[in-house]
Amino acid sequence: MKILFVLENHYPKIGGVETLFKDLTESLASKGHTITVLTNKSPGDKLLAKESYMPNLTIIRKNFFNRYIFTFFAWIPAFFLARKHDIIHTTSYNAGLPSFIAGMLTRKKVIITFHEVWAKMWFSLPHFGKISLYFHYLFEQLLLKLNFHKFIAVSQFTADSLSANGISSDRIKMIYNGLDYTEFENIEKLEPGNSKFTFLYYGRLGISKGLDILIKGASLVEKDFCLNIIVPLEPKTLLDDLKTRIKENKLEDKVELFHELSFDKLKSRVSSADTVIIPSYSEGFCFTAAESIAMGVPVISSGNGALAEVVSGKHLTMKTFDADGLAVCMEEAMKGNFDRTELKKFMLKDSVNNYIDLYTNLS
């Protein structure tokens, strides 16, 4: 089977979406399927080749400079590539429209993995202005109106959200994201730099990630602690906002920022933390939660979105979704007062096999 993936970002970009499609494309290629990835090569990706190859997997990076140009012009290379493939697989948000256009012009079936449906939640998110949030809301509504052959939901929460926003049940397929748990075995931990309790956040600089709540909540905790924050360098506006919040809340002595860590260094730092914090406004799945749990690190989460489906083991859930609710959980974590539930696993092989079954039934 020949499958074209049209993705706004791809590995080594950081984030749950990038993790999903790196693992999925490589697994499909290893099973003998011919895989092509079309993605954006932004100005910050100078060291990445325009094209890279491994057996059965080709990654093509085009210079679209930003996500909005990608949205409206990526259909052109996607059109030429789609003619040589059986199926187009894309993802929300910005890659959805060019994929749909390419599929329509080539009469190829297009499936879209939807990670989250925010709907009216757009208007409660920080950082963006009201006009910007309104246009993002309208674009999401447009995607939901397009006639994709299948909408893949990465959790039951996302499946329910798609249904609530007008997608018929016969067009929704729920496939959990998967992890290769062997990658989280025998991790070399860091040598302790001090005896302070260490909290850690890692993930994208997204407007829904709750970094505003993280910083404000941390400022309310009276006990001494360290807070490691691992985020990319882009978008610069959100990174600058994070740094400003750290300074305004007088947390410079407690917070340490890290960027562009290799996967091995990331795992070492996460596994060496005492607790990982996930203060998101919403999560469609949350690789951060699943990976942290796989490494045996307790999690504090907002409980929003699919977090209730994914979080297990030693964990705490914020009773109120605000800075005070987070501060209470941080103080309980420092006392070792965690809730405990049976561990959940999300196997990569199950996820890949479910996708293969879907492709086969579509072709």
C-alpha positions in Angstrom: 0.0 0.0 0.0 1.2 3.5 -0.9 0.2 6.2 1.7 0.9 9.9 1.5 1.0 11.7 4.8 0.5 15.5 4.7 1.6 17.0 8.0 2.2 20.6 9.0 5.1 19.5 11.2 7.1 16.3 11.5 9.9 14.9 13.6 12.3 16.3 14.9 9.7 18.9 15.9 8.5 18.2 19.4 4.9 17.4 20.3 2.4 14.6 20.6 1.3 14.9 16.9 4.9 14.6 15.8 5.5 11.6 18.0 2.4 9.9 16.7 3.3 10.3 13.0 7.0 9.5 13.5 6.1 6.2 15.1 3.3 5.4 12.7 5.1 6.2 9.5 8.3 4.3 10.6 6.2 1.3 11.7 4.3 1.2 8.4 7.5 1.5 6.4 9.0 -1.4 8.4 6.0 -3.5 7.4 6.7 -3.0 3.7 4.3 -0.2 2.9 5.5 2.7 0.8 5.3 5.9 2.8 5.8 9.5 1.8 5.6 12.4 4.2 5.0 16.0 2.9 5.7 18.5 5.6 6.8 22.1 6.1 10.5 23.2 6.2 10.4 26.4 8.2 13.3 28.9 8.3 14.4 27.5 11.7 14.9 24.0 10.1 18.2 25.0 8.3 20.0 21.7 9.2 17.2 19.5 7.9 17.5 18.1 4.4 14.8 19.0 1.9 14.4 15.2 1.3 15.4 12.3 3.5 15.1 8.6 3.0 15.0 5.3 4.8 13.7 2.0 3.5 10.1 2.5 2.2 10.0 6.0 3.8 10.6 9.4 2.0 10.2 12.7 3.9 9.8 15.8 1.7 10.2 19.2 3.4 9.0 22.2 1.4 9.8 25.8 2.3 6.4 27.2 3.2 7.9 29.4 5.9 4.9 29.4 8.2 1.7 27.4 8.9 -0.6 29.7 7.1 1.2 29.6 3.8 1.3 25.8 4.2 -2.5 25.8 4.7 -3.3 27.5 1.5 -0.5 26.3 -0.8 0.6 22.8 0.3 -2.1 21.3 -1.9 0.1 21.9 -5.0 2.9 19.5 -4.1 0.3 17.3 -2.4 -1.6 17.0 -5.6 1.4 15.8 -7.6 2.4 13.3 -4.9 -1.2 12.0 -4.3 -1.4 10.7 -7.9 1.3 8.2 -7.0 -0.4 7.0 -3.8 -3.4 5.1 -2.8 -4.6 7.1 0.3 -3.9 10.5 1.8 -3.6 10.7 5.6 -3.5 14.1 7.3 -4.1 15.7 10.7 -5.8 18.7 12.2 -5.4 21.6 11.8 -3.4 23.3 9.1 -2.7 20.2 7.0 -6.4 19.3 6.7 -7.4 21.8 4.0 -4.6 21.2 1.5 -5.0 17.4 1.9 -8.7 17.6 1.2 -8.1 19.7 -2.0 -5.4 17.3 -3.2 -7.7 14.3 -2.5 -10.6 16.0 -4.3 -8.5 16.8 -7.4 -7.0 13.3 -7.6 -10.1 11.4 -6.4 -8.1 9.8 -3.6 -9.6 9.0 -0.2 -8.5 11.3 2.6 -8.6 10.4 6.3 -7.8 12.9 9.0 -6.6 12.3 12.5 -8.3 14.8 14.8 -6.5 15.3 18.0 -8.9 17.7 19.7 -12.1 19.6 18.9 -12.1 22.9 20.8 -15.3 24.4 19.5 -16.3 27.2 21.9 -13.3 26.6 24.1 -11.3 28.7 21.6 -12.8 31.8 23.2 -11.5 30.9 26.7 -7.9 30.4 25.7 -5.1 32.8 26.7 -2.5 34.6 24.5 -4.5 35.2 21.3 -6.7 38.2 20.7 -10.5 37.8 20.2 -10.3 38.3 16.4 -7.6 35.7 16.0 -9.4 33.2 18.2 -12.6 33.7 16.2 -10.9 33.0 12.9 -9.3 29.9 14.4 -12.7 28.8 15.5 -14.1 29.3 12.0 -11.3 27.3 10.5 -11.9 24.4 12.8 -15.6 24.5 11.9 -14.7 24.5 8.2 -12.6 21.3 8.7 -15.5 19.6 10.4 -17.7 20.4 7.4 -15.3 18.9 4.8 -16.2 15.5 3.5 -13.2 13.5 4.8 -13.7 9.7 4.4 -12.9 9.1 8.0 -12.2 11.1 11.1 -9.8 9.3 13.4 -10.2 10.2 17.1 -7.2 9.6 19.3 -9.3 9.1 22.4 -13.0 8.5 23.4 -13.1 12.1 24.5 -12.2 13.3 21.0 -14.6 10.9 19.4 -17.4 12.2 21.6 -16.4 15.8 20.7 -16.5 15.0 17.0 -19.9 13.5 17.4 -21.1 16.5 19.4 -19.9 18.8 16.6 -21.9 17.1 13.8 -19.7 14.2 12.6 -21.8 11.1 12.0 -20.7 8.0 14.0 -20.1 5.9 10.8 -17.3 8.4 9.8 -15.6 8.3 13.2 -13.0 5.7 14.2 -11.3 5.8 17.6 -7.7 4.7 17.6 -5.6 5.5 20.7 -2.1 6.8 20.1 0.5 4.1 20.9 3.9 4.0 22.6 6.9 1.7 22.1 7.4 0.9 25.8 10.9 -0.5 25.1 12.0 3.0 24.5 11.3 3.8 28.2 13.3 1.0 29.7 16.8 1.2 31.3 16.9 5.0 31.1 20.0 6.6 32.6 19.0 9.1 35.2 20.8 12.3 35.9 23.0 12.8 38.9 21.1 14.8 41.5 22.2 18.4 41.3 20.5 19.2 44.7 18.1 17.8 47.2 15.1 20.0 46.2 11.9 18.4 45.0 11.8 18.7 41.2 8.7 19.4 39.2 8.9 19.2 35.4 6.8 20.3 32.4 7.6 19.3 28.9 5.8 19.7 25.6 4.8 22.3 23.0 4.4 26.0 23.5 0.7 25.8 22.8 -2.0 28.2 23.9 -4.0 25.3 25.4 -1.1 23.9 27.5 -1.8 25.9 30.6 1.6 27.4 31.1 -0.1 30.5 32.5 -1.6 28.4 35.2 1.7 26.5 35.7 3.7 29.6 36.5 1.0 31.3 38.6 0.4 28.1 40.6 4.1 27.5 41.2 4.3 31.1 42.6 1.8 30.2 45.3 3.8 27.2 46.7 5.7 28.3 49.8 8.0 25.3 50.1 11.3 25.3 48.2 11.4 23.3 45.0 12.8 23.2 41.4 10.7 23.5 38.3 12.3 22.3 35.0 10.5 23.5 31.9 11.4 21.8 28.6 9.9 23.6 25.6 11.0 24.4 22.0 12.3 27.8 21.0 9.2 28.5 18.8 6.8 30.2 18.7 9.0 33.0 20.0 6.1 35.1 21.1 4.9 32.3 23.5 8.4 31.7 24.7 8.9 35.4 25.5 5.5 35.4 27.3 6.6 32.4 29.4 9.8 34.1 30.4 7.9 37.3 31.3 5.5 35.4 33.5 8.5 33.7 35.3 10.0 37.0 36.0 6.8 38.7 37.0 6.1 35.9 39.5 9.6 36.0 40.9 10.4 32.4 40.0 13.8 33.0 38.3 15.6 31.1 41.1 13.3 28.1 41.0 12.7 27.7 37.2 15.2 26.3 34.7 14.4 26.3 31.0 15.6 23.7 28.6 15.3 23.6 24.8 16.0 21.2 21.9 16.9 18.2 24.0 17.6 14.9 22.2 15.1 12.1 23.0 17.6 10.4 25.2 18.4 13.5 27.2 14.7 14.3 27.4 14.0 10.9 28.9 16.9 11.2 31.4 15.6 14.5 32.6 12.0 13.5 32.8 12.8 10.2 34.6 14.9 12.1 37.1 12.0 14.4 38.1 9.9 13.8 41.1 6.6 14.8 39.4 5.5 15.9 35.9 2.9 18.6 35.7 0.3 18.7 32.9 -1.9 21.8 33.5 -3.7 21.8 30.0 -6.9 23.4 29.2 -7.6 20.3 27.1 -5.9 17.3 25.8 -6.9 15.0 22.9 -4.6 12.2 24.2 -1.4 13.5 25.8 1.8 11.8 25.1 3.4 13.7 28.0 1.2 11.8 30.4 1.6 8.4 28.8 5.4 8.7 28.5 5.8 10.0 32.1 3.8 7.2 33.4 5.8 4.7 31.3 8.9 6.1 33.0 7.4 5.6 36.4 7.1 9.4 37.2 4.0 10.6 39.0 1.8 13.1 37.2 -0.2 16.1 38.3 -2.8 16.9 35.7 -5.8 19.2 35.1 -7.9 16.2 34.3 -9.3 18.1 31.3 -10.1 16.4 28.0 -8.7 12.9 27.6 -6.4 13.1 30.6 -8.9 11.1 32.6 -8.5 8.3 30.0 -4.8 8.3 29.8 -3.5 9.2 33.3 -2.9 6.2 35.7 -0.6 4.9 38.4 0.6 7.5 40.9 -1.1 10.8 40.1 -3.0 13.8 41.3 -5.8 15.6 39.6 -6.5 19.3 40.2 -9.8 19.8 42.1 -10.2 23.3 40.6 -8.7 24.3 37.2 -6.8 27.3 38.4 -3.5 28.4 40.0 -4.8 27.5 43.5 -5.9 24.0 42.4 -2.4 23.4 41.0 -0.6 24.8 44.0 -2.6 22.4 46.3 -1.6 19.4 44.1 2.1 20.5 44.1 2.1 20.7 47.9 0.4 17.3 48.2 3.0 15.8 45.8 5.9 17.2 47.9 4.3 15.3 50.8 4.1 12.1 48.7 0.3 12.1 48.9 -0.6 10.6 45.5 -3.7 8.8 44.3 -2.9 5.3 42.9 -4.8 3.5 40.1 -4.0 0.5 37.9 -1.5 1.3 35.2 -2.8 1.7 31.7 -0.7 0.9 28.6 -1.2 2.2 25.0 0.7 -0.2 22.8 2.2 1.1 19.5 1.6 -2.2 17.7 -2.1 -2.0 18.5 -2.3 1.5 17.2 -0.4 0.6 13.9 -2.5 -2.5 13.4 -5.7 -0.5 13.8 -4.5 2.0 11.2 -3.6 -0.8 8.8 -7.0 -2.3 9.1 -8.5 1.1 8.4 -6.4 1.6 5.3 -7.2 -1.8 4.0 -11.0 -1.3 4.4 -10.7 2.0 2.6 -8.7 0.8 -0.4 
